[in-house]
């Protein structure tokens, strides 16, 4: 039996270890300790790594050499003092990263500039649980990483720093420093041409609890982001979006509208825009602005919807009751 195992090519062992990896990464620990051959094979299967503290894993150069196929790094639980230095090590490595997660950290904007100049294949940037998020942060990300396709930027307490103007007078607001505004998402849509998803929660674009983002900003993004496939808005006057902007958003397949103003005219525009809609959600919107006729007209156009959610609409009743 031992001889037969030795005769198996690495490709076969790789398939076996992949099955173990699917169950749980820890299942590869025993094979990796059994022999150098298995260690080498299991190392190539590791594509994701969570870095909690640099002292726990040793020099990053050794880590990156050991796992040459790493394409995703997670710093969301990082507790070291020199995140900038770590990111520089990542940027100067030979890794071909596709995804980075900096959730729960202060956005290392200067490091992003270095990272963007080296990691040209980076597609996904996740920065949730942020303490603050402002236009200036989006400006730096757009300049440094124009090749991104998905951005997930969320803060912990959106009422504190997402553009709420309840405590800041208009004349005291510094451009780029007072939360996220139309200008922030406009710059993203102009410079990051391949963007398919923007999750700015501020939450594929998700705009929530951000009083400085207006329908004009949403229109701009729809007109200038041809790859945009997901759009979620909350507390936006969606009924004010013009027909031209809606028609420009030809790739939108997921649309979620929450706590917003939606009119029958808006639903008719969506129905006539020819967008490839597959998932649609309308929840807790003002019922006085649209009618059952508007909803019916919309659904008649999109008969092949894969998912439909209508929640908190008073005029919808259950005939079984």
Secondary structure, 3 states (H helix, E strand, C coil): CHHHHHHCCHHHHHHHHHHHHHHCHHHHHHHHHHCHHHHHHHHHHCCEEECCCHHHHCCHHHHHHHCCCCCEEECCCCCCCCHHHHHHHHHCCCCCCCEEECCCCCCCHHHHHHHHHHCCCCCEEEEEEECCCCHHHHHHHHHHCCCCCEEEEEECCHHHHCCCCCCCCHHHCCCCCCCCCHHHHHHHHHHCCCCCEEEEECCCCEECCCCCCCHHHHHHHHHHCCCCCEEEEECCEHHHCCHHHHHHCCCCCEEEEECCECCHHHHHHHHHCCCCCCEEEEECCCHHHCCHHHHHHHHHHCCCCCEEEEECCCCCCCCCC
